[in-house]
Amino acid sequence: MREVRLLVANRGEIAVRIIRAAKELGFVTIQAHSRADADSLAVRLADEAVDIGPPQASKSYLKIEALLEAAKSTGATAVHPGYGFLAENADFADAVEAAGLAFIGPTGDAIRLMGDKVAARQAAAAAGVPTVPGSEGHVRTLHEARPVVARTGFPLMIKAAAGGGGRGIRIVRDEAEFERLLPQASAEAKAAFGDGGLYLEKVVERARHVEVQILGDGQHVVHLFERECSLQRRRQKVWEEAPSAGLSAAVRRKLCASAVALARAVNYRGAGTLEYLYDDQSHDFYFIEMNTRIQVEHPVT
């Protein structure tokens, strides 16, 4: 059996977790580090370490060429991106596999598909997974958005198609707010993500935020149940727990089955999280987006 030599392309807590798990599997661990992290715990725990550049992330952890060179020079056979940095960069996943290495995560195609919120909604609908009523494609102008408004009514949520972290989101409750805030949301999305494309969703007034942890191998998918993450500040999760006490056993089964169905439909590989809104009154749930990586909060599961 070929020796697995795993390059850890991250730092901090997640790098330590990856190294410990990899060692349990008998892998040789190689920690990629900037010069600022040369004495970090991850470096000390790893079997080997390799310098990938200056302290600035743009010149080290975010530099694809430096990481590929580190993998080549150390004889790595696989790369784990952790979370953050290049973990959801489809070009990085493609480059790793083009170099003949295993990327511990989804394919570049899956990252592109599910990283685009509009494309992810379309994939969910095709897999029979419910989504919040709203736009079926990208919206960039007031003219393009008006048919959606006419169909769904107010209140509406404006979201960045390429977004994350709560940026590029606006709630509009009438025509005046809609005309004022849609251009703002597009400009913010363009500045933050390089893409001003938006999509619109009907606001679910009594919503809980619930997410499902899944693992896939490209063909088969299993779920590890859900996490409750409704307590948020400025759309950033503050508190998570598992399981979600607000779900009945029947809803939990349907929710987790829908997550498996969608992940299987896109041939998902690796760890991923599917996020949903759950309506406390109607007991309906709606897929909203997918994180194509292991999440910071995975220890809750």
C-alpha positions, -999 to 999 in steps of 0.1 A, spaced: 0 0 0 13 34 -10 24 56 19 1 86 24 20 118 29 -5 146 38 3 182 34 -18 204 58 -24 237 39 -37 256 69 -28 267 104 -40 269 140 -68 248 155 -79 230 123 -43 221 114 -39 205 148 -71 185 144 -61 174 109 -27 163 121 -40 143 150 -67 126 129 -42 118 101 -17 103 126 -44 80 139 -48 68 103 -11 62 100 -5 90 76 28 110 75 19 146 82 36 176 67 27 211 80 29 240 56 36 272 75 44 308 70 75 321 87 54 336 114 40 302 123 74 283 123 71 275 161 33 268 161 18 238 178 8 224 144 44 225 132 56 208 164 30 180 161 36 173 125 61 147 113 76 172 89 72 209 81 78 232 51 81 269 49 57 284 23 66 321 26 62 354 45 37 360 73 12 377 50 -15 351 41 -16 364 5 21 354 2 18 320 19 -15 303 28 -34 319 -1 -6 314 -26 -15 283 -47 19 281 -64 37 281 -30 16 253 -17 20 231 -48 57 236 -47 57 226 -10 38 195 -18 62 186 -46 93 193 -26 82 172 4 68 143 -17 32 148 -5 6 126 -20 -25 144 -6 -35 179 5 -60 189 32 -71 226 30 -89 228 64 -113 257 65 -108 293 54 -79 303 31 -82 281 0 -106 255 13 -135 267 -10 -113 277 -39 -122 255 -69 -91 265 -88 -70 252 -59 -88 219 -58 -83 215 -96 -46 225 -93 -40 199 -66 -56 171 -86 -39 183 -118 -5 178 -100 -14 142 -94 -23 147 -57 -54 138 -38 -75 168 -26 -91 160 7 -124 177 -1 -149 181 -30 -140 184 -66 -135 218 -82 -167 213 -101 -187 207 -69 -172 237 -52 -181 259 -81 -217 246 -83 -225 247 -46 -205 278 -39 -228 298 -63 -259 303 -42 -282 305 -73 -267 274 -89 -270 256 -55 -307 265 -53 -312 252 -88 -294 219 -79 -316 216 -48 -348 220 -68 -336 194 -93 -330 170 -65 -364 176 -50 -351 195 -20 -374 225 -11 -360 260 -14 -373 294 -2 -396 309 -29 -376 335 -48 -356 342 -80 -346 313 -102 -315 329 -116 -291 358 -110 -306 393 -106 -284 423 -112 -308 452 -119 -342 465 -106 -357 456 -140 -346 419 -136 -359 418 -101 -394 432 -106 -410 399 -119 -397 381 -87 -412 409 -65 -445 406 -84 -446 368 -79 -435 365 -42 -444 399 -27 -428 416 3 -409 411 26 -380 399 5 -344 391 13 -317 403 -11 -286 381 -11 -252 380 -28 -250 350 -52 -213 345 -45 -215 357 -9 -209 345 26 -204 358 61 -237 377 60 -224 403 36 -244 416 7 -277 408 25 -306 432 28 -343 428 39 -368 449 21 -404 453 32 -418 477 5 -411 491 -29 -392 521 -17 -367 500 3 -364 476 -26 -354 504 -50 -329 519 -26 -313 487 -12 -309 464 -42 -282 486 -58 -264 488 -25 -264 451 -20 -251 446 -55 -223 471 -49 -214 455 -16 -213 420 -32 -191 433 -60 -167 448 -35 -166 418 -12 -167 389 -37 -159 404 -71 -194 395 -83 -224 418 -80 -249 391 -89 -278 388 -65 -308 365 -58 -340 371 -40 -358 350 -14 -391 354 4 -385 362 41 -395 334 64 -406 354 94 -406 326 121 -374 309 110 -349 288 128 -315 282 112 -306 245 112 -277 228 94 -269 192 85 -234 177 85 -227 152 57 -198 131 45 -195 118 10 -171 98 -12 -183 110 -46 -210 83 -48 -223 75 -14 -233 101 13 -241 98 50 -254 124 74 -243 130 109 -276 147 119 -282 184 125 -269 214 144 -291 242 158 -276 276 149 -305 301 152 -288 324 178 -269 349 157 -256 384 158 -253 403 126 -260 371 107 -230 355 124 -236 323 145 -230 329 182 -242 296 197 -246 261 182 -258 229 197 -267 194 186 -293 181 182 -318 208 174 -344 207 202 -370 224 180 -374 195 155 -397 166 157 -384 132 149 -403 131 116 -390 165 105 -355 155 114 -357 124 93 -370 144 63 -344 171 68 -314 148 69 -327 127 40 -330 158 19 -294 168 27 -282 133 17 -302 135 -15 -288 168 -26 -252 159 -18 -256 126 -37 -271 145 -67 -239 166 -70 -215 136 -64 -202 153 -33 -169 142 -18 -156 151 17 -171 169 46 -198 195 39 -227 213 56 -261 220 41 -279 250 57 -317 253 61 -344 276 74 -371 259 94 -405 275 98 -417 271 133 -453 276 123 -457 256 91 -430 230 101 -416 233 66 -378 235 59 -360 252 30 -325 247 18 -305 280 16 -269 271 9 -240 247 13 -205 250 28 -182 229 7 -157 223 34 -154 212 70 -169 239 92 -154 256 122 -182 243 143 -179 206 133 -169 196 169 -205 204 180 -215 174 159 
